[in-house]
Amino acid sequence: MPVFEPNEYFWKHHWDGKDPDTKWVVFAEAVRTAMAECYGFKLSNSAMQDKYVYKEIVWGKNTKTE
């Protein structure tokens, strides 16, 4: 994939401009979505903790310490 460098058009259409601390979140989500679409991945919003619980159910062991 090419380097993604946001421009004024991107910020104008994807960021509300109110909180500068959220600017990185908008950028990260745009890159994440583009990568998922390009490579055919499904997006998941599950937390790492959810993945540990899932592994414990499937594998029947505590995966946090292994």
C-alpha positions in Angstrom: 0.0 0.0 0.0 1.2 3.5 -0.6 2.0 5.9 2.2 -1.1 7.6 3.5 -0.6 11.3 4.2 -3.7 13.1 5.2 -4.4 16.4 3.5 -6.8 19.3 4.3 -9.6 17.6 2.4 -9.3 14.5 4.6 -9.4 16.5 7.8 -12.3 18.6 6.6 -14.4 15.5 5.8 -13.4 13.1 8.5 -12.5 15.1 11.6 -14.8 17.4 13.5 -12.0 19.7 14.4 -13.1 20.2 18.0 -10.6 18.1 20.0 -7.0 17.9 18.7 -6.5 14.8 20.9 -8.9 12.9 18.6 -7.0 13.6 15.4 -4.8 10.6 15.7 -7.9 8.3 16.2 -9.4 9.6 13.0 -6.2 9.0 11.1 -5.7 5.5 12.6 -9.3 4.4 11.8 -8.9 5.6 8.2 -5.7 3.6 7.8 -7.2 0.6 9.5 -10.3 0.7 7.3 -8.2 1.1 4.1 -6.0 -1.8 5.0 -9.0 -4.1 5.8 -10.6 -3.2 2.5 -7.4 -3.7 0.5 -6.6 -7.1 2.0 -10.1 -8.4 2.4 -10.1 -8.5 6.2 -13.1 -8.2 8.5 -12.8 -5.4 11.1 -13.2 -6.5 14.7 -13.6 -4.1 17.7 -13.0 -6.8 20.3 -10.6 -6.0 23.0 -7.5 -8.1 23.8 -9.3 -9.3 27.0 -12.1 -10.7 24.9 -9.5 -12.7 22.9 -8.1 -14.3 26.1 -11.6 -15.3 27.2 -12.3 -16.9 23.7 -9.0 -18.8 23.8 -9.8 -20.1 27.3 -13.1 -21.4 26.1 -11.6 -23.0 23.0 -8.4 -24.3 24.5 -9.6 -24.8 28.1 -6.5 -23.3 29.7 -5.4 -19.9 31.0 -3.8 -18.2 28.0 -2.8 -15.0 29.9 0.2 -16.6 31.5 1.3 -18.8 28.6 
